[in-house]
Amino acid sequence: MFIVIVPPGPPRVTTSNPVAKEGEMFHLTCASEGGSPDPVIQWYRDGVLLQGKVTPGKSRDTPTTNVLSVKPTINDDRALYTCTAWNRAIREENKMSASYAMTVHCK
């Protein structure tokens, strides 16, 4: 029996709204299609690992996602959130990434 290892597709970031509002929940979704095994998708802010909710793709046609939910403050304005995607088919140091610079409207 052979196990085929395939790299995942590049990560894509989508948001619940184009602009975050101070004190209101805001959701960032990072998705990567394909890959065998499913990709590991992680969120970072300023190099600090954050915990999101991961949903495995379970097939090459369904993306694996990681949804990060934050309640932004003024300190999050212009903060850079980065998600990374990788699996065993690529080296960990070659993780693919996508970033989102948050804009926060204050009350």
NUGU-856531 format. One record per atom (N, C-alpha, C): residue number from 1; x, y, z. Coordinates in Angstrom, 3 decimals, always signed. Example, Ala and Ser with C-alpha at 12.3 -4.5 7.8 and 13.67 -1.06 7.14 Angstrom:
residues 2
- n,x,y,z
- 1,+13.190,-5.690,+7.800
- 1,+12.300,-4.500,+7.800
- 1,+13.200,-3.300,+7.800
- 2,+12.850,-2.250,+7.080
- 2,+13.670,-1.060,+7.140
- 2,+12.900,+0.030,+7.870
***
This chain:
residues 107
- n,x,y,z
- 1,+0.841,-1.179,+0.000
- 1,+0.000,+0.000,+0.000
- 1,+0.887,+1.245,+0.000
- 2,+0.547,+2.191,-0.863
- 2,+1.295,+3.431,-0.964
- 2,+0.488,+4.569,-0.349
- 3,+1.189,+5.474,+0.280
- 3,+0.555,+6.685,+0.794
- 3,+1.083,+7.844,-0.049
- 4,+0.175,+8.553,-0.689
- 4,+0.551,+9.680,-1.527
- 4,+0.503,+10.944,-0.679
- 5,+1.597,+11.667,-0.637
- 5,+1.672,+12.922,+0.113
- 5,+1.670,+14.052,-0.894
- 6,+0.690,+14.956,-0.751
- 6,+0.502,+16.055,-1.694
- 6,+0.487,+17.366,-0.918
- 7,+1.208,+18.395,-1.376
- 7,+1.184,+19.672,-0.656
- 7,-0.182,+20.346,-0.767
- 8,-0.553,+21.123,+0.251
- 8,-1.830,+21.841,+0.197
- 8,-1.737,+23.050,-0.719
- 9,-2.908,+23.596,-1.057
- 9,-2.947,+24.830,-1.826
- 9,-2.601,+26.008,-0.933
- 10,-2.299,+27.162,-1.530
- 10,-1.957,+28.334,-0.729
- 10,-3.141,+28.784,+0.125
- 11,-2.868,+29.325,+1.310
- 11,-3.963,+29.779,+2.168
- 11,-4.606,+31.049,+1.635
- 12,-5.902,+31.183,+1.905
- 12,-6.663,+32.385,+1.544
- 12,-7.370,+32.886,+2.797
- 13,-7.365,+34.199,+2.986
- 13,-8.015,+34.808,+4.155
- 13,-9.276,+35.524,+3.695
- 14,-10.374,+35.258,+4.403
- 14,-11.619,+35.989,+4.198
- 14,-12.087,+36.492,+5.555
- 15,-12.936,+37.523,+5.541
- 15,-13.403,+38.124,+6.796
- 15,-14.918,+38.157,+6.850
- 16,-15.441,+38.317,+8.059
- 16,-16.888,+38.407,+8.238
- 16,-17.404,+39.769,+7.776
- 17,-16.573,+40.799,+7.823
- 17,-16.894,+42.151,+7.362
- 17,-15.603,+42.778,+6.863
- 18,-15.687,+43.780,+5.966
- 18,-14.445,+44.401,+5.504
- 18,-13.728,+45.197,+6.601
- 19,-14.489,+45.734,+7.559
- 19,-13.902,+46.540,+8.628
- 19,-14.422,+46.027,+9.967
- 20,-13.510,+45.873,+10.928
- 20,-13.899,+45.446,+12.275
- 20,-14.414,+46.647,+13.070
- 21,-15.335,+46.368,+13.996
- 21,-15.851,+47.419,+14.872
- 21,-15.417,+47.115,+16.298
- 22,-14.925,+48.134,+16.968
- 22,-14.434,+47.979,+18.331
- 22,-15.498,+47.322,+19.212
- 23,-15.106,+46.247,+19.914
- 23,-15.982,+45.575,+20.858
- 23,-16.962,+44.586,+20.249
- 24,-17.013,+44.453,+18.914
- 24,-17.918,+43.506,+18.262
- 24,-17.111,+42.347,+17.677
- 25,-17.622,+41.127,+17.854
- 25,-16.903,+39.949,+17.367
- 25,-16.609,+40.076,+15.871
- 26,-15.408,+39.654,+15.524
- 26,-14.921,+39.718,+14.148
- 26,-14.294,+38.371,+13.838
- 27,-14.596,+37.824,+12.661
- 27,-14.128,+36.483,+12.312
- 27,-13.225,+36.536,+11.081
- 28,-12.063,+35.926,+11.224
- 28,-11.113,+35.768,+10.124
- 28,-11.068,+34.284,+9.785
- 29,-11.245,+33.962,+8.515
- 29,-11.199,+32.565,+8.085
- 29,-10.010,+32.360,+7.165
- 30,-9.224,+31.364,+7.465
- 30,-8.117,+30.966,+6.610
- 30,-8.465,+29.591,+6.050
- 31,-8.370,+29.449,+4.734
- 31,-8.719,+28.175,+4.088
- 31,-7.611,+27.749,+3.137
- 32,-7.401,+26.442,+3.069
- 32,-6.436,+25.857,+2.139
- 32,-7.063,+24.590,+1.562
- 33,-7.097,+24.501,+0.234
- 33,-7.698,+23.333,-0.428
- 33,-6.642,+22.301,-0.743
- 34,-7.097,+21.073,-0.757
- 34,-6.243,+19.973,-1.171
- 34,-5.244,+19.591,-0.099
- 35,-4.274,+18.863,-0.528
- 35,-3.250,+18.390,+0.383
- 35,-3.594,+17.029,+0.944
- 36,-2.590,+16.215,+1.054
- 36,-2.738,+14.911,+1.677
- 36,-1.458,+14.650,+2.450
- 37,-1.526,+14.639,+3.766
- 37,-2.709,+14.776,+4.616
- 37,-3.236,+16.216,+4.629
- 38,-4.395,+16.407,+5.313
- 38,-4.956,+17.751,+5.443
- 38,-3.892,+18.709,+5.978
- 39,-3.916,+19.966,+5.532
- 39,-2.912,+20.918,+6.011
- 39,-3.124,+21.310,+7.476
- 40,-2.032,+21.707,+8.084
- 40,-2.069,+22.324,+9.410
- 40,-2.189,+23.819,+9.150
- 41,-3.256,+24.436,+9.649
- 41,-3.468,+25.863,+9.452
- 41,-3.423,+26.536,+10.817
- 42,-2.580,+27.563,+10.942
- 42,-2.415,+28.252,+12.221
- 42,-2.472,+29.758,+12.010
- 43,-2.973,+30.466,+13.031
- 43,-3.057,+31.927,+13.032
- 43,-1.999,+32.506,+13.957
- 44,-1.432,+33.664,+13.560
- 44,-0.456,+34.385,+14.371
- 44,-0.786,+35.872,+14.348
- 45,-0.488,+36.545,+15.441
- 45,-0.506,+38.006,+15.479
- 45,+0.830,+38.429,+16.077
- 46,+1.575,+39.198,+15.311
- 46,+2.897,+39.642,+15.753
- 46,+3.763,+38.471,+16.205
- 47,+3.685,+37.357,+15.477
- 47,+4.504,+36.187,+15.772
- 47,+4.000,+35.317,+16.902
- 48,+2.892,+35.690,+17.539
- 48,+2.331,+34.913,+18.651
- 48,+1.226,+34.000,+18.109
- 49,+1.336,+32.704,+18.401
- 49,+0.356,+31.730,+17.954
- 49,-0.987,+31.982,+18.635
- 50,-2.060,+31.986,+17.837
- 50,-3.419,+32.185,+18.342
- 50,-4.237,+30.920,+18.099
- 51,-5.266,+30.720,+18.896
- 51,-6.108,+29.541,+18.747
- 51,-7.383,+29.880,+18.004
- 52,-7.614,+29.194,+16.895
- 52,-8.847,+29.327,+16.134
- 52,-9.557,+27.993,+16.131
- 53,-10.670,+27.933,+15.416
- 53,-11.432,+26.687,+15.316
- 53,-11.139,+26.044,+13.965
- 54,-10.506,+24.881,+13.999
- 54,-10.095,+24.176,+12.788
- 54,-11.177,+23.186,+12.366
- 55,-11.488,+23.194,+11.071
- 55,-12.396,+22.211,+10.482
- 55,-11.642,+21.506,+9.362
- 56,-11.322,+20.208,+9.552
- 56,-10.580,+19.473,+8.518
- 56,-11.383,+19.357,+7.230
- 57,-10.673,+19.366,+6.105
- 57,-11.320,+19.229,+4.805
- 57,-11.765,+17.804,+4.523
- 58,-10.968,+16.835,+4.943
- 58,-11.243,+15.404,+4.786
- 58,-11.283,+14.917,+3.347
- 59,-11.093,+15.806,+2.367
- 59,-10.952,+15.378,+0.969
- 59,-10.220,+16.487,+0.221
- 60,-9.686,+16.153,-0.943
- 60,-8.936,+17.145,-1.723
- 60,-9.830,+18.253,-2.266
- 61,-11.140,+18.010,-2.340
- 61,-12.067,+18.990,-2.896
- 61,-12.683,+19.922,-1.848
- 62,-12.481,+19.621,-0.578
- 62,-13.054,+20.426,+0.493
- 62,-11.930,+21.109,+1.257
- 63,-11.959,+22.434,+1.383
- 63,-10.869,+23.120,+2.078
- 63,-10.857,+22.839,+3.577
- 64,-9.666,+22.803,+4.126
- 64,-9.494,+22.818,+5.573
- 64,-9.534,+24.281,+5.981
- 65,-10.254,+24.595,+7.060
- 65,-10.364,+25.986,+7.491
- 65,-9.963,+26.144,+8.954
- 66,-9.559,+27.372,+9.271
- 66,-9.291,+27.754,+10.659
- 66,-9.921,+29.130,+10.834
- 67,-10.944,+29.215,+11.686
- 67,-11.651,+30.468,+11.923
- 67,-11.172,+31.065,+13.244
- 68,-10.658,+32.276,+13.159
- 68,-10.190,+33.013,+14.331
- 68,-11.245,+34.062,+14.665
- 69,-11.739,+34.050,+15.899
- 69,-12.731,+35.027,+16.352
- 69,-12.073,+35.947,+17.366
- 70,-12.177,+37.248,+17.113
- 70,-11.586,+38.240,+18.020
- 70,-12.610,+39.328,+18.311
- 71,-12.468,+39.942,+19.468
- 71,-13.267,+41.114,+19.825
- 71,-12.287,+42.278,+19.819
- 72,-12.203,+43.006,+18.690
- 72,-11.147,+44.010,+18.524
- 72,-11.270,+45.204,+19.462
- 73,-10.100,+45.728,+19.799
- 73,-9.981,+46.977,+20.546
- 73,-9.189,+47.944,+19.671
- 74,-9.012,+49.148,+20.151
- 74,-8.227,+50.143,+19.410
- 74,-6.810,+49.621,+19.142
- 75,-6.286,+48.772,+20.036
- 75,-4.938,+48.225,+19.873
- 75,-4.831,+47.258,+18.690
- 76,-5.974,+46.794,+18.191
- 76,-5.956,+45.889,+17.041
- 76,-5.947,+46.629,+15.709
- 77,-6.171,+47.950,+15.728
- 77,-6.155,+48.715,+14.489
- 77,-4.770,+48.625,+13.859
- 78,-4.738,+48.217,+12.610
- 78,-3.509,+48.012,+11.825
- 78,-2.682,+46.813,+12.276
- 79,-3.243,+45.963,+13.147
- 79,-2.540,+44.740,+13.549
- 79,-2.502,+43.784,+12.366
- 80,-1.402,+43.060,+12.240
- 80,-1.231,+42.122,+11.142
- 80,-1.480,+40.701,+11.653
- 81,-2.504,+40.072,+11.090
- 81,-2.838,+38.680,+11.401
- 81,-2.360,+37.838,+10.224
- 82,-1.634,+36.766,+10.518
- 82,-1.071,+35.910,+9.481
- 82,-1.496,+34.472,+9.727
- 83,-1.932,+33.809,+8.663
- 83,-2.211,+32.379,+8.780
- 83,-1.189,+31.631,+7.934
- 84,-0.834,+30.460,+8.405
- 84,+0.109,+29.610,+7.688
- 84,-0.549,+28.270,+7.388
- 85,-0.111,+27.642,+6.305
- 85,-0.617,+26.320,+5.925
- 85,+0.562,+25.457,+5.466
- 86,+0.578,+24.226,+5.939
- 86,+1.610,+23.290,+5.518
- 86,+1.187,+21.873,+5.887
- 87,+1.838,+20.896,+5.295
- 87,+1.697,+19.499,+5.706
- 87,+3.035,+18.801,+5.462
- 88,+3.062,+17.491,+5.607
- 88,+4.324,+16.746,+5.487
- 88,+4.945,+16.810,+4.105
- 89,+4.183,+17.232,+3.097
- 89,+4.722,+17.282,+1.737
- 89,+5.670,+18.473,+1.542
- 90,+5.637,+19.434,+2.454
- 90,+6.557,+20.570,+2.376
- 90,+7.263,+20.715,+3.715
- 91,+8.406,+21.323,+3.691
- 91,+9.158,+21.516,+4.929
- 91,+8.478,+22.586,+5.775
- 92,+8.526,+22.414,+7.080
- 92,+7.870,+23.354,+7.992
- 92,+8.388,+24.775,+7.805
- 93,+9.673,+24.912,+7.503
- 93,+10.231,+26.254,+7.314
- 93,+9.763,+26.900,+6.004
- 94,+9.121,+26.110,+5.134
- 94,+8.581,+26.628,+3.875
- 94,+7.063,+26.797,+3.921
- 95,+6.525,+26.967,+5.128
- 95,+5.086,+27.153,+5.271
- 95,+4.613,+28.274,+4.357
- 96,+3.439,+28.079,+3.754
- 96,+2.826,+29.131,+2.953
- 96,+2.043,+30.024,+3.902
- 97,+1.937,+31.305,+3.567
- 97,+1.222,+32.200,+4.466
- 97,+0.395,+33.225,+3.701
- 98,-0.582,+33.765,+4.410
- 98,-1.417,+34.859,+3.909
- 98,-1.671,+35.770,+5.109
- 99,-1.733,+37.071,+4.865
- 99,-1.888,+38.021,+5.968
- 99,-3.081,+38.937,+5.761
- 100,-3.548,+39.488,+6.871
- 100,-4.667,+40.434,+6.871
- 100,-4.336,+41.559,+7.848
- 101,-4.346,+42.780,+7.358
- 101,-4.115,+43.952,+8.215
- 101,-5.491,+44.465,+8.647
- 102,-5.778,+44.354,+9.937
- 102,-7.088,+44.707,+10.461
- 102,-7.267,+46.220,+10.576
- 103,-8.429,+46.697,+10.164
- 103,-8.829,+48.075,+10.357
- 103,-9.974,+48.067,+11.362
- 104,-9.846,+48.827,+12.439
- 104,-10.869,+48.836,+13.489
- 104,-11.501,+50.223,+13.547
- 105,-12.818,+50.259,+13.413
- 105,-13.567,+51.502,+13.632
- 105,-13.909,+51.575,+15.106
- 106,-13.549,+52.688,+15.726
- 106,-13.768,+52.839,+17.168
- 106,-15.100,+53.513,+17.454
- 107,-15.621,+53.216,+18.635
- 107,-16.895,+53.806,+19.059
- 107,-16.727,+55.251,+19.431
***
